[in-house]
């Protein structure tokens, strides 16, 4: 079996995973100054709650974009190649 050369895929969408971090850390000084309490919930607590929903949506979006980029196929190929190595099989040219 000949291995095909790896194709270069754009995974730049993974930078979206920085957004939940910025939500939680970078905006804290702004959020702490808000005295609004909707539904008798302190605003910083509501902000954290909404941050969980926001992070979940961003992670779901990145997951879908990864699938579209073919990351699932790459992972399946990697697992197929390494499954034999875990069982003690050696690939040609591999040091024992």
Secondary structure in CASP SS format (residue, H / E / C, confidence):
PFRMAT SS
TARGET T0000
AUTHOR 0000-0000-0000
METHOD secondary structure of the structure
MODEL  1
X C 1.00
X C 1.00
X C 1.00
X C 1.00
X C 1.00
X C 1.00
X C 1.00
X C 1.00
X C 1.00
X C 1.00
X C 1.00
X H 1.00
X H 1.00
X H 1.00
X H 1.00
X H 1.00
X H 1.00
X H 1.00
X H 1.00
X H 1.00
X H 1.00
X H 1.00
X H 1.00
X H 1.00
X H 1.00
X H 1.00
X C 1.00
X H 1.00
X H 1.00
X H 1.00
X H 1.00
X H 1.00
X C 1.00
X C 1.00
X C 1.00
X C 1.00
X C 1.00
X H 1.00
X H 1.00
X H 1.00
X C 1.00
X C 1.00
X H 1.00
X H 1.00
X H 1.00
X H 1.00
X H 1.00
X H 1.00
X H 1.00
X H 1.00
X H 1.00
X H 1.00
X H 1.00
X H 1.00
X H 1.00
X H 1.00
X H 1.00
X H 1.00
X H 1.00
X H 1.00
X H 1.00
X H 1.00
X H 1.00
X H 1.00
X H 1.00
X H 1.00
X H 1.00
X H 1.00
X H 1.00
X C 1.00
X H 1.00
X H 1.00
X H 1.00
X H 1.00
X H 1.00
X H 1.00
X H 1.00
X H 1.00
X H 1.00
X H 1.00
X H 1.00
X H 1.00
X H 1.00
X H 1.00
X H 1.00
X H 1.00
X C 1.00
X C 1.00
X C 1.00
X C 1.00
X C 1.00
X C 1.00
X C 1.00
X C 1.00
X C 1.00
X C 1.00
END
